[in-house]
Amino acid sequence: MPAINKTKVGQVLSNKMDKTIVVQVESYRHHPVYKKTIRNVTKYKVHCENNDCKEGDTVRIVETRPLSREKRWRVSEILVKAAEIEVKPEEIEPKILTEEPQPVAKTADEPVNAEEKPSETTQN
């Protein structure tokens, strides 16, 4: 009978290492005494052969033989790709320069305009 490997679903936190990503897996359990739901977050070092996982992706990981001191998981599939925002600095700069300046916020003791200026009466 073949062994059935464990699988988990988590979100990629980091992909800065070569062929290795860090995946955060959340699990929930119910406390028997306090009747509260407890969230447990575990980070796994996962082998990603093609370096195609990005931060924010949701991936399915599968348990495997030890690949290094801390890697015992590998990526099975990428379930959801993270949204990538591709904006070049050249696209932002002209927009900022053409916008009108925002009005400066006035303090409470400054009058808004000349008509609303309170009349100053002095008593001697």
VEXFI-483991 format. One record per residue (C-alpha): residue in three letters; x, y, z. Coordinates in steps of 0.05 Angstrom, whole numbers, padded with zeros to 5 digits, always signed. Each point is the difference from the previous one (the first is absolute). Last residue first. Layout:
alaXYZ...
***
This chain:
asn-00235+02000+00561gln-00040-00049-00040thr+00028-00027-00064thr-00042-00028-00055glu+00030-00042-00054ser-00050-00021-00052pro+00009-00072-00019lys+00030-00013-00069glu-00051-00038-00040glu-00002+00052-00055ala+00076+00004-00005asn+00010-00075-00013val+00009-00064+00039pro+00021+00033+00065glu+00059-00032+00035asp-00012-00024+00071ala-00025-00069-00021thr+00059-00016-00043lys-00002-00001-00075ala+00018-00060-00043val+00041+00020-00060pro-00035-00008-00067gln+00027-00056-00043pro+00046+00020-00057glu-00028-00011-00069glu+00022-00064-00035thr+00045+00006-00060leu+00065-00016+00036ile-00029-00061+00036lys-00026-00029-00065pro+00066+00011-00036glu+00036-00040+00055ile-00045-00061+00004glu+00006-00030-00070glu+00076+00010-00001pro+00005-00038+00065lys-00027-00062-00034val-00062-00033+00026glu-00009-00075-00003ile-00044-00023+00055glu+00004-00075+00008ala-00060-00036+00028ala+00021-00063+00037lys-00010-00066-00037val-00051-00048+00029leu+00007-00076+00004ile+00073-00010-00015glu+00014-00074-00001ser+00037-00056+00037val+00053+00043+00031arg+00049-00040+00042trp+00005-00016+00074arg+00054-00028+00047lys+00049+00058-00003glu+00033+00018+00066arg+00067-00037-00002ser-00004-00014-00074leu-00042-00040-00048pro-00032-00045+00052arg-00049-00047-00035thr-00066+00030-00021glu-00063+00032+00029val-00042+00036-00051ile-00014+00075-00007arg-00060+00034-00032val+00012+00073-00016thr-00033+00068+00009asp+00044+00054-00030gly+00013+00062+00043glu+00075+00002-00013lys+00017-00033-00066cys+00007-00073-00019asp+00034-00015-00067asn+00069-00018+00028asn+00000-00063-00044glu+00015-00052+00053cys-00039+00029+00058his+00020-00037+00064val-00038+00023+00061lys+00023+00029+00066tyr-00061-00003+00045lys-00030+00053+00044thr-00055-00018+00049val-00059+00043+00023asn-00048-00027+00052arg-00068+00033+00009ile-00039-00019+00062thr-00076-00003-00001lys-00027+00010+00070lys-00040-00048+00042tyr+00042+00015+00062val+00007-00072+00023pro+00005-00041-00064his+00035+00053-00043his-00023-00006-00072arg+00053-00006-00053tyr+00020+00042-00060ser+00057-00008-00048glu+00038+00053-00040val+00058-00018-00046gln+00053+00052-00016val+00047-00020-00056val+00074+00019-00005ile+00030-00012-00068thr+00061-00038-00024lys+00029-00010-00069asp+00050+00057+00012met-00019+00040+00061lys-00038+00066-00004asn-00069-00031-00011ser-00034+00023+00064leu-00069-00003+00031val-00035-00048-00047gln-00070-00017+00023gly-00024-00068+00022val-00034-00065-00018lys+00022-00066+00031thr+00011-00070-00026lys+00022-00062+00038asn+00028-00057-00041ile-00039-00064-00009ala+00046-00061+00004pro-00011-00053-00052met-00032-00067+00021
***
